[in-house]
Amino acid sequence: MADASRSSYPSLLLPNLSQISIPFLINSYPPIVCKKSQIRFSVSAKSNDGLKVAETTTKTIPWGCETDSLENASALQQWLSESGLPPQKMEIDKVDVGERGLVALKNIRKGEKLLFVPPPLVISPDSEWTRREAGEVLRRNFVPDWPLLATYLISEASLMKSSRWSNYISALPRQPYSLLCWTRSELDMYLVASQIRERAIERITDVTGTYNDLRLRIFSKYPHLFPEEVFNMETFKWSFGILFSRLVRLPSMEGKVALVPWADMLNHSSEVETFLDYDKSSQGIVFTTDRSYQPGEQVFISYGKKSNGELLLSYGFVPEEGTNPNDSVDLPMSLNKSDKCYKEKLQALRKHGLSTAQRFPLQITGWPLELMAYAYLVVSPPNMSQHFEEMAAAASSKTTIKKDIKFPEIEEQALQFTLDCCESSISKYNKFLEGSGSLDVVVTSPKQANRKLLLKQLAIDLCTSERRILFRAQYILRRRLRDMRTGELRALRILDGFKKLFK
Ligand SMILES: C[S@@+](CC[C@H](N)C(=O)[O-])C[C@H]1O[C@@H](n2cnc3c(N)ncnc32)[C@H](O)[C@@H]1O
């Protein structure tokens, strides 16, 4: 599965976003009054090292609503049923997990199909544009699905009541909490210890690049269709934030991407595996429950097997500690610049699409074979140069060659190197978590204070769960090294004993 944050698309020929696979699909929400509200906020924050970061951001997103209210839910539900959504066994309500969600109205059995959202109620790259000409310009320029949908959403949102999606758009979150919507200083301050910070920065760079490319190649040539007051960086961040947190890929429609109103009110649980898809027999978007629900219980789907960091990156939440079996933490590793064979090793890595610095995902249950292959390469001495190529190939996730390589003569060094990397990461997490109490921010409104508190809590939850995995890896590595060393010691003692005997 391609990952959006790893794709780079510096130009409009950037089909990358369109290739992102989104394992679950959710999307939009309740309807109603497109009231023009504006959010403006200015932030003045202190960074982790105590330096005052002066940042003043003015953001104006005139669409959507607060997700902690149900202000537009009944209008959305009414519009959907008038537009062809069949009667449902669920309704939108306030929930403990996810603020708003779909809650069972009746007993729901395991194995039951739910939703049946008809295709005309789905937003896809083929949807008709209210401003037809704008859609034609984008299609003529072969704009890929993701930027096309992001532009579509802004175009329809700006039309307010004149868009057929007005009820849906006014029920979308005004401010998605994905990392795309964190400022650079928020990322630097709260996610300094986590590798997710890098992925968030890559994603923001990708989205910014996409917007700039669209502006240069298309929007600036058709200012009457794409005025900058409407199609700007802020509105693109909003629409990409909506796509990252709600767009789904429908496997039975050849992977078509879509926003599925109503279905996108379903929240994620790591305890279920069911996901949205098109059902040919009922000709609607459905999911099949993999557990039963009582009336009043929140119904969940799975957004895919994602780590807590990935859930924060795209969806803006972190599951409770220890509840996500797919959780992982990226461990950064890099070649030593003073290595005598630095050039040869780098060459071998480059040949297999790797670089001097790599990230490998650790899970509570262990780490990938690629990590060990990379560690072997880093610690191997010059007399093992004939194996550099084999090690680099095994370290790449793109090759299919045998990954389970073993070099007993340098295994101890490779494990020690991995342990050092873990411990260096742990110390960063310790520093952040121990200092997080003093991460004070200067805020100018209660709303802003709430936002800061929320982001800080999310960062603390993420770092605690990532550090837990690192602690586990540290324990396993220390034990292996101890066993190895005591084994070696025993062998040395036996050898010594023999020597004495022969003397
Ligand atoms: C597809 S929407 C689901 C509907 C959303 N709750 C709403 O009110 O619009 C995805 C968003 O729901 C929230 N969400 C989903 N699952 C969650 C969970 N397990 N815990 C906390 N928030 C969750 C996150 O804000 C995420 O970005």
The ligand as an SDF file (V2000), in Angstrom:
LIG
                    3D

 27 29  0  0  0  0  0  0  0  0999 V2000
  -14.7060    9.5350    8.6550 C   0  0  0  0  0  0  0  0  0  0  0  0
  -14.8040   10.6330    9.9160 S   0  0  0  0  0  0  0  0  0  0  0  0
  -15.8980    9.8880   11.0380 C   0  0  0  0  0  0  0  0  0  0  0  0
  -16.9710   10.8390   11.4830 C   0  0  0  0  0  0  0  0  0  0  0  0
  -16.4820   11.9290   12.4030 C   0  0  0  0  0  0  0  0  0  0  0  0
  -16.5000   11.4470   13.7780 N   0  0  0  0  0  0  0  0  0  0  0  0
  -17.3170   13.1770   12.2960 C   0  0  0  0  0  0  0  0  0  0  0  0
  -17.8940   13.6020   13.2930 O   0  0  0  0  0  0  0  0  0  0  0  0
  -17.3640   13.7800   11.2180 O   0  0  0  0  0  0  0  0  0  0  0  0
  -13.1960   10.4090   10.5770 C   0  0  0  0  0  0  0  0  0  0  0  0
  -12.9240   11.2760   11.7640 C   0  0  0  0  0  0  0  0  0  0  0  0
  -13.6230   10.7720   12.8970 O   0  0  0  0  0  0  0  0  0  0  0  0
  -12.8320   10.8320   14.0710 C   0  0  0  0  0  0  0  0  0  0  0  0
  -12.6050    9.4410   14.5250 N   0  0  0  0  0  0  0  0  0  0  0  0
  -12.8220    8.3010   13.8520 C   0  0  0  0  0  0  0  0  0  0  0  0
  -12.5450    7.2160   14.5900 N   0  0  0  0  0  0  0  0  0  0  0  0
  -12.1180    7.6720   15.7810 C   0  0  0  0  0  0  0  0  0  0  0  0
  -11.6510    7.0390   16.9750 C   0  0  0  0  0  0  0  0  0  0  0  0
  -11.5690    5.7250   17.1060 N   0  0  0  0  0  0  0  0  0  0  0  0
  -11.2860    7.8390   18.0030 N   0  0  0  0  0  0  0  0  0  0  0  0
  -11.3450    9.1900   17.9210 C   0  0  0  0  0  0  0  0  0  0  0  0
  -11.7670    9.8460   16.7900 N   0  0  0  0  0  0  0  0  0  0  0  0
  -12.1540    9.1010   15.7430 C   0  0  0  0  0  0  0  0  0  0  0  0
  -11.5400   11.5210   13.6630 C   0  0  0  0  0  0  0  0  0  0  0  0
  -11.6930   12.8970   13.9020 O   0  0  0  0  0  0  0  0  0  0  0  0
  -11.4790   11.2680   12.1670 C   0  0  0  0  0  0  0  0  0  0  0  0
  -10.7560   12.2490   11.4690 O   0  0  0  0  0  0  0  0  0  0  0  0
  1  2  1  0
  2  3  1  0
  2 10  1  0
  3  4  1  0
  4  5  1  0
  5  6  1  0
  5  7  1  0
  7  8  2  0
  7  9  1  0
 10 11  1  0
 11 12  1  0
 11 26  1  0
 12 13  1  0
 13 14  1  0
 13 24  1  0
 14 15  1  0
 14 23  1  0
 15 16  2  0
 16 17  1  0
 17 18  1  0
 17 23  2  0
 18 19  1  0
 18 20  2  0
 20 21  1  0
 21 22  2  0
 22 23  1  0
 24 25  1  0
 24 26  1  0
 26 27  1  0
M  CHG  2   2   1   9  -1
M  END
$$$$
